[in-house]
Amino acid sequence: MERNGLIDIGSNTIRLVIFEFDHDTGLNEIQNIKTPARLSQYLDDAGHMNEDGIKVLMTALQSFKKVAEAFHVKTLYPIATAAIRQSTNRDEILKSVKKEVGLEVILIPEEDEAFYGSYAVTHTTDIQDGITVDIGGGSTELTYFKNKKIKEAISFPFGVVTLTRMFFDGKPHNDKEALKKMEKFLKKSFSKADWIVDKHVKLIGIGGSARNCARIHQALKHYPIAGVHGYTMAQDDLTKVYETLKSYSRDELINLDGLSRDRMDIIVPAVGVFNVLFDMIHAESFTFSRKGIREGFIMHQISKAHKAEFKSDNVQNDALRHLANEYKIEPTGAIQRQKLAEALLKQLTAQGKLKVDEAVKQRFLQAAYLYYLGKFIDSDSSSQHTYYIIANSSINGLSHKERVRLALLTSFKNKSLLKLYSSETNWFTEDEINEIQALGGIIKFVNALNISNTNTVNEVKLSTDSEPYQLDVYYQGKPIAEEYQSNRQKKHIEKVLKNKLNIQFIKK
């Protein structure tokens, strides 16, 4: 296990994030603090950062360095983007930081800033083709990737702070004339990246402004589960957020759920950028990635030493493996449960008792591995804890609906609880709920076949040639607990079969 820290010196904020990395549980954020430095406001027209700005920078770096030391950080990476990059006296600033704070600031070039943001998206989501937008205080980066490979990247020398200064200086955030001028400017600027026009792919928002946009929309619709990573909005949703922000007075914005007070005066330009890009791209949707330049930079550094980590084609499996390890799922028993679940599903499918598509089957097998993960917290309420943990955890590679489907399967206990949990979102049709009940019942039954966690049962064979139907269970050892529990839980299989089932244990 190792700890790495990153100080992100942006135009709008300076932020310290401390990450802990372990092969078993992956990359986890253990500390995240920021100060709204607004460094770009200390740049004069010639691009020179004044002494006040340098003092703000020094104070933040000294403070964050002490925090990193208290957390026993192995390596601390101070990275700087547009505010320092655009400063004509940046060499002087970097020398002063090294002398007074003892930190070697890494100046991130525009193309690298775009790369790290896109790297984070392609390695923490299952989106194959998309355009990312990362709008900071003083710059905006766009990248286009296809089959998770970056094809194009560009950086524009404006961000939320500079757009606010350019168009809203001395004006309210919803000034109609200023908004028109800003939107015209954005369309003209983004047209330089002709590769975004009519692309018909997902637009992926990265960074604090995109996060606020997602949270505002979640609050407006009373979104039932936690987390914004992978949260997806249609064009009407994005327009609704923009129109809401424009219709609110400044005093009303203070109380708008989801909006950080630090971003009150800069959120409108950001959401304006998202709307303009959505139109130009003719995007399929607007999706938010909580993983951006910071995560991309750290992941890229770690991958240099750990070659097998962070594979873009293995996002879901890695995320679920890390989750299983975090909650101490015993792998041998989990693999056996998964094996028996797959075998029984295959036989039920072959005999026409169930029809399941590949995507749902994948979720079923994942649920068989993670079944009752919540017992780590309390075995008496395993189902409740399991549902809550999975439904409200950011799981890389899963959409929010698929995350809830996984939660319903993994926590399955009975029909009543299934209906209770699913009513929280109301995202599933009656047919989907019936399918989840059938598949959840299979998992609960095969869990009973390995209730002692000793892997005594290694094969099942279903016969529907005569009534009642017959399930031969082949075992080694002494399956006393398995025999008792499987007979108690066979009702779940009988419901799928629509017939009685006789279970026969046969020693192999």
C-alpha positions in Angstrom: 0.0 0.0 0.0 1.3 3.4 -0.9 0.1 7.0 -0.5 0.6 9.7 -3.2 -0.5 13.3 -2.9 -1.3 15.8 -5.7 -1.6 19.5 -5.4 -3.6 20.8 -8.3 -2.8 24.5 -8.9 -5.6 25.6 -11.0 -6.8 29.0 -12.1 -9.9 28.8 -9.9 -8.9 26.6 -7.0 -5.8 25.0 -5.4 -6.7 21.5 -4.2 -4.8 18.8 -2.3 -5.9 15.2 -2.9 -4.2 12.3 -1.2 -4.7 8.9 -2.8 -4.0 5.5 -1.3 -3.2 2.7 -3.7 -3.3 -1.0 -3.1 -3.5 -3.8 -5.7 -6.4 -5.5 -3.9 -8.6 -2.4 -3.3 -7.4 -0.1 -6.1 -7.0 3.7 -5.9 -8.9 5.4 -3.2 -9.1 9.0 -2.2 -8.5 9.5 1.5 -8.2 13.3 1.7 -9.5 16.1 -0.5 -9.2 19.8 0.6 -9.2 23.0 -1.4 -9.0 26.8 -1.3 -10.7 29.0 -3.9 -7.5 30.9 -4.8 -8.8 32.4 -8.1 -5.2 32.8 -9.3 -6.2 34.0 -12.8 -7.6 37.2 -11.3 -4.0 38.2 -10.3 -2.8 38.2 -13.9 -2.7 41.7 -15.5 -3.4 42.3 -19.2 0.2 41.4 -20.1 -0.2 38.0 -18.2 2.1 39.0 -15.3 1.0 37.5 -11.9 1.3 40.1 -9.2 2.8 39.7 -5.7 -0.7 39.2 -4.1 -1.3 36.2 -6.3 2.1 34.7 -5.6 1.5 35.1 -1.9 -1.8 33.3 -2.1 -0.1 30.5 -4.0 2.8 30.2 -1.5 0.4 30.2 1.5 -1.7 27.4 0.0 1.3 25.3 -0.9 3.0 25.6 2.5 -0.3 24.6 4.2 -1.0 21.6 1.9 2.6 20.4 2.2 2.2 20.1 6.0 -1.1 18.2 5.5 0.6 15.8 3.1 3.5 15.2 5.6 0.9 14.5 8.4 -0.6 11.8 6.1 2.8 10.2 5.5 2.6 10.8 1.7 5.3 8.9 -0.2 5.4 11.3 -3.2 3.8 14.7 -3.5 3.1 16.0 -7.0 2.4 19.7 -7.3 1.0 20.2 -10.8 0.1 23.6 -12.4 -2.1 24.3 -15.3 -3.4 27.5 -17.0 -2.9 30.2 -14.3 0.8 29.5 -14.0 1.2 28.3 -17.6 -0.2 31.6 -18.9 1.9 33.8 -16.5 4.7 35.7 -18.2 6.7 35.5 -15.0 6.1 31.7 -14.5 9.8 30.9 -14.3 10.2 33.4 -11.4 7.1 31.9 -9.7 8.4 28.3 -10.0 11.9 29.3 -8.6 10.3 31.0 -5.7 8.1 28.0 -4.9 11.1 25.7 -4.9 13.2 28.0 -2.7 10.5 29.0 -0.2 8.3 25.8 0.0 10.8 23.2 -1.2 8.4 21.9 -3.9 9.3 21.3 -7.6 6.1 22.3 -9.5 5.3 20.3 -12.6 4.0 22.6 -15.3 1.4 20.6 -17.3 1.4 21.5 -21.0 -2.0 22.0 -22.6 -1.8 18.7 -24.6 -0.9 16.8 -21.4 -3.8 18.4 -19.5 -6.2 17.1 -22.1 -4.5 13.7 -22.1 -4.8 13.1 -18.4 -8.4 14.1 -18.3 -9.3 11.8 -21.2 -7.1 9.0 -19.7 -9.2 9.1 -16.5 -12.4 8.9 -18.4 -11.4 6.0 -20.6 -10.0 4.1 -17.6 -12.9 4.6 -15.2 -16.0 4.4 -17.5 -17.1 1.9 -20.2 -17.7 4.8 -22.8 -16.0 3.7 -26.0 -16.4 6.9 -28.1 -16.8 10.4 -26.7 -15.7 14.0 -26.4 -14.5 15.2 -23.0 -14.7 18.8 -21.8 -12.7 20.0 -18.8 -13.4 23.6 -18.1 -11.1 25.1 -15.4 -10.7 28.7 -14.3 -8.4 29.8 -17.1 -8.5 27.1 -19.8 -10.9 24.6 -21.5 -9.7 21.3 -22.8 -11.5 19.1 -25.3 -10.5 15.6 -26.4 -12.1 13.2 -28.8 -11.6 9.5 -28.3 -12.7 6.5 -30.3 -12.5 2.9 -29.1 -10.9 4.5 -26.0 -8.0 5.9 -28.0 -7.4 9.6 -28.1 -7.8 10.9 -31.7 -7.9 14.7 -31.2 -7.2 17.2 -28.4 -7.2 21.0 -28.1 -6.9 23.6 -25.3 -8.6 27.0 -25.4 -7.1 29.9 -23.3 -10.4 30.7 -21.5 -12.2 29.1 -18.5 -15.0 30.0 -16.1 -13.0 32.8 -14.4 -11.8 34.4 -17.6 -15.3 34.1 -19.3 -16.9 35.7 -16.3 -14.4 38.6 -16.5 -14.8 38.9 -20.2 -18.6 39.0 -20.4 -20.0 39.6 -16.9 -17.7 42.2 -15.3 -20.0 44.6 -13.4 -23.1 42.7 -14.8 -25.4 40.1 -13.2 -24.8 36.5 -14.0 -28.0 36.3 -16.1 -27.6 39.5 -18.2 -29.2 38.6 -21.5 -26.9 40.6 -23.7 -23.8 39.2 -22.0 -25.1 35.7 -22.4 -25.7 36.2 -26.1 -22.2 37.6 -26.6 -20.6 34.8 -24.6 -22.5 32.1 -26.6 -21.5 33.7 -29.9 -17.9 33.8 -28.7 -17.9 30.2 -27.7 -19.4 29.0 -31.0 -16.8 30.9 -32.9 -13.9 29.6 -30.7 -15.1 25.9 -30.7 -15.5 25.9 -34.4 -11.7 25.9 -34.7 -12.0 22.3 -33.5 -14.0 21.2 -36.6 -13.6 17.5 -35.5 -16.3 18.1 -32.8 -19.0 19.1 -35.3 -22.0 16.7 -35.7 -20.0 13.9 -34.0 -23.1 12.3 -32.4 -21.1 10.9 -29.5 -21.4 11.4 -25.7 -20.2 14.7 -24.3 -18.4 13.9 -21.0 -17.9 16.7 -18.4 -14.9 16.7 -16.2 -14.1 18.9 -13.2 -15.9 20.9 -10.5 -18.2 22.9 -12.8 -19.5 19.7 -14.5 -19.9 18.1 -11.0 -22.0 21.1 -9.9 -24.1 20.9 -13.0 -24.9 17.2 -12.4 -25.7 17.8 -8.7 -28.0 20.7 -9.5 -29.9 18.5 -11.9 -30.1 15.7 -9.4 -31.5 18.1 -6.7 -34.1 19.4 -9.2 -35.4 15.9 -9.9 -34.9 14.6 -6.3 -32.5 11.9 -7.5 -32.8 8.9 -5.3 -29.3 7.5 -5.1 -25.9 9.0 -4.3 -23.0 9.7 -6.6 -22.4 11.7 -9.8 -19.7 9.6 -11.5 -21.4 8.2 -14.6 -24.5 10.4 -14.1 -26.1 11.0 -17.5 -28.3 13.9 -18.7 -30.3 14.4 -21.9 -30.2 17.7 -23.8 -33.5 18.8 -22.2 -31.9 18.1 -18.7 -28.9 20.3 -19.6 -31.1 23.0 -20.9 -33.2 22.9 -17.8 -30.2 23.5 -15.6 -29.1 26.4 -17.8 -32.5 28.0 -17.8 -32.8 27.5 -14.0 -29.5 29.3 -13.4 -30.5 32.1 -15.7 -33.9 32.6 -14.1 -32.6 32.7 -10.5 -31.4 35.9 -8.8 -28.0 35.9 -7.1 -29.8 35.6 -3.7 -31.8 32.6 -5.0 -28.6 30.9 -6.2 -27.3 30.9 -2.7 -30.0 28.4 -1.7 -29.9 26.3 -4.9 -29.2 22.7 -3.9 -26.2 21.2 -5.6 -24.5 24.5 -6.3 -21.3 25.2 -4.4 -21.1 28.8 -3.0 -17.5 28.9 -4.5 -19.0 28.6 -8.0 -22.0 30.9 -7.7 -20.5 33.6 -9.9 -18.9 31.3 -12.4 -21.4 28.4 -12.9 -23.4 30.1 -15.7 -20.5 30.4 -18.1 -19.6 26.7 -17.4 -23.1 25.4 -18.2 -23.2 27.8 -21.2 -20.1 26.0 -22.5 -21.7 22.6 -22.0 -24.9 23.6 -23.8 -23.0 25.2 -26.8 -20.9 22.0 -27.1 -23.9 19.7 -26.9 -25.5 21.6 -29.8 -22.3 21.6 -31.9 -21.6 17.9 -31.3 -25.2 16.9 -31.6 -24.3 14.8 -28.6 -26.1 11.6 -27.6 -26.0 12.7 -23.9 -24.1 14.7 -21.3 -22.3 12.4 -18.9 -20.3 13.4 -15.9 -17.0 11.8 -14.9 -15.9 12.4 -11.4 -12.4 11.3 -12.5 -10.4 14.0 -14.2 -6.9 15.4 -14.6 -5.9 14.6 -10.9 -7.0 10.9 -11.1 -5.6 10.6 -14.7 -2.2 12.0 -13.6 -1.9 9.7 -10.5 -3.2 6.6 -12.3 -0.7 7.3 -15.1 2.2 7.6 -12.6 1.2 4.4 -10.8 0.8 2.5 -14.0 4.5 3.1 -14.8 5.4 1.0 -11.7 2.5 -1.4 -11.8 2.0 -2.4 -15.4 -1.0 -4.6 -14.8 -3.1 -1.8 -13.2 -5.7 0.5 -14.8 -6.5 -1.3 -18.0 -9.1 0.5 -20.1 -10.7 -2.8 -21.3 -11.1 -4.2 -17.8 -12.8 -1.3 -16.0 -15.9 -3.1 -14.6 -14.1 -6.2 -13.4 -11.4 -4.2 -11.7 -13.9 -2.0 -9.9 -15.9 -5.0 -8.7 -12.8 -6.9 -7.6 -11.7 -3.9 -5.6 -15.2 -3.6 -4.0 -15.2 -7.3 -3.1 -11.8 -7.0 -1.5 -12.8 -3.9 0.4 -15.7 -5.8 2.0 -13.7 -9.0 2.6 -15.6 -11.3 0.2 -14.0 -14.7 0.6 -12.8 -15.4 -3.0 -12.8 -19.2 -3.0 -16.5 -19.4 -1.9 -17.5 -16.6 -4.1 -16.0 -18.2 -7.2 -17.7 -21.5 -6.3 -21.1 -19.7 -5.9 -20.5 -18.0 -9.2 -19.7 -21.3 -10.9 -22.8 -23.0 -9.6 -25.0 -20.0 -10.5 -23.7 -20.1 -14.0 -24.2 -23.8 -14.4 -27.8 -23.7 -13.1 -28.7 -20.7 -15.2 -27.3 -22.4 -18.3 -29.5 -25.5 -17.7 -32.6 -23.4 -16.9 -32.0 -21.4 -20.2 -31.4 -24.6 -22.2 -34.7 -26.0 -21.0 -36.6 -22.9 -21.9 -37.4 -21.8 -18.3 -35.5 -18.5 -18.6 -34.3 -16.2 -21.3 -31.6 -13.7 -20.3 -29.6 -11.4 -22.5 -25.8 -11.2 -22.2 -25.7 -7.8 -20.4 -28.1 -9.1 -17.7 -26.2 -12.4 -17.4 -23.0 -10.4 -16.8 -24.7 -8.5 -14.0 -26.1 -11.9 -12.6 -22.6 -13.4 -12.4 -21.2 -10.3 -10.8 -24.0 -10.4 -8.2 -23.3 -14.1 -7.5 -19.7 -13.2 -6.6 -20.7 -10.3 -4.5 -23.8 -11.8 -2.9 -24.6 -10.4 0.6 -21.5 -8.2 0.6 -23.1 -6.2 3.4 -22.7 -8.9 5.9 -19.2 -7.4 6.5 -21.1 -4.6 8.4 -23.8 -6.7 10.1 -24.8 -10.3 9.2 -28.3 -9.8 10.6 -29.1 -7.1 8.1 -26.9 -8.3 5.2 -29.5 -7.6 2.5 -30.2 -4.0 3.6 -26.5 -3.1 3.9 -25.7 -4.8 0.6 -28.4 -2.9 -1.4 -27.4 0.4 0.2 -23.6 0.0 -0.4 -23.8 -1.0 -4.0 -26.6 1.3 -5.0 -24.8 4.3 -3.5 -21.2 3.5 -4.4 -19.5 4.9 -7.4 -18.6 1.8 -9.4 -16.4 2.4 -12.4 -17.8 1.1 -15.7 -21.5 0.9 -14.5 -24.3 3.2 -15.4 -26.5 4.2 -12.5 -29.3 2.0 -13.6 -27.0 -1.0 -13.9 -25.5 -0.3 -10.5 -29.0 -0.5 -9.0 -29.8 -3.7 -10.9 -26.6 -5.2 -9.5 -27.6 -4.0 -6.0 -31.0 -5.6 -6.3 -29.5 -8.9 -7.4 -26.8 -8.9 -4.9 -29.1 -8.1 -2.0 -32.0 -10.5 -3.0 -33.7 -12.0 0.0 -37.4 -12.1 -0.9 -40.0 -10.5 -3.1 -41.2 -8.0 -0.5 -37.7 -6.5 0.0 -37.0 -6.5 -3.7 -40.2 -4.4 -4.2 -39.2 -2.1 -1.4 -35.7 -1.5 -2.7 -36.8 -1.1 -6.3 -39.4 1.4 -5.4 -36.7 3.8 -4.3 -35.9 4.5 -8.0 -38.8 3.1 -9.9 -36.4 2.5 -12.8 -37.5 -1.0 -13.7 -40.5 -2.4 -15.5 -42.6 -5.2 -14.0 -41.0 -7.6 -16.4 -37.5 -6.5 -15.3 -38.5 -6.9 -11.6 -39.7 -10.4 -12.3 -36.5 -11.2 -14.0 -34.4 -9.8 -11.1 -36.5 -11.9 -8.7 -35.9 -15.1 -10.7 -32.1 -14.4 -11.0 -31.8 -13.3 -7.4 -33.6 -16.4 -6.3 -31.1 -18.6 -8.2 -28.2 -16.8 -6.5 -29.8 -17.2 -3.1 -30.3 -20.9 -3.8 -26.8 -21.6 -4.9 -25.6 -19.7 -1.9 -27.4 -22.3 0.2 -25.5 -25.0 -1.7 -22.3 -23.6 -0.3 -23.6 -22.2 3.0 -20.7 -23.7 5.0 -18.2 -22.0 2.6 -16.3 -25.3 2.3 -17.0 -25.9 -1.4 -18.4 -29.4 -0.8 -20.9 -29.1 -3.7 -19.2 -29.0 -7.1 -21.8 -29.9 -9.7 -25.6 -29.6 -10.2 -27.7 -31.4 -12.9 -31.3 -30.4 -13.5 -33.8 -32.9 -15.1 -37.3 -31.9 -16.1 -38.3 -35.2 -17.7 -40.6 -36.3 -14.9 -42.5 -34.6 -12.1 -41.5 -33.5 -9.7 -38.4 -32.1 -11.4 -35.1 -33.5 -10.2 -31.9 -31.6 -9.2 -28.9 -33.9 -8.6 -26.3 -32.3 -6.4 -22.9 -33.8 -6.5 -20.7 -33.4 -3.5 -17.6 -34.3 -1.6 -17.2 -34.2 2.2 -20.2 -33.7 4.4 -22.9 -31.3 3.1 -25.2 -31.4 6.1 -25.7 -27.6 6.2 -26.0 -27.4 2.4 -28.7 -30.2 2.3 -30.8 -28.4 5.0 -30.4 -24.9 3.6 -31.0 -25.8 -0.1 -34.3 -27.6 0.7 -35.3 -24.4 2.6 -34.5 -22.2 -0.4 -35.6 -24.5 -3.3 -38.9 -22.5 -3.5 -37.0 -19.9 -5.5 -36.1 -22.4 -8.1 -39.6 -23.9 -8.1 -40.9 -20.4 -8.9 -38.7 -20.3 -12.0 -39.6 -23.8 -13.0 -43.3 -23.4 -12.2 -43.1 -26.9 -10.8 -42.1 -28.8 -7.7 -38.4 -29.8 -7.3 -36.8 -32.8 -5.6 -33.2 -32.3 -4.6 -31.0 -35.4 -4.4 -27.5 -35.2 -2.9 -25.1 -37.7 -4.5 -21.6 -38.3 -3.3 -19.0 -38.1 -6.0 
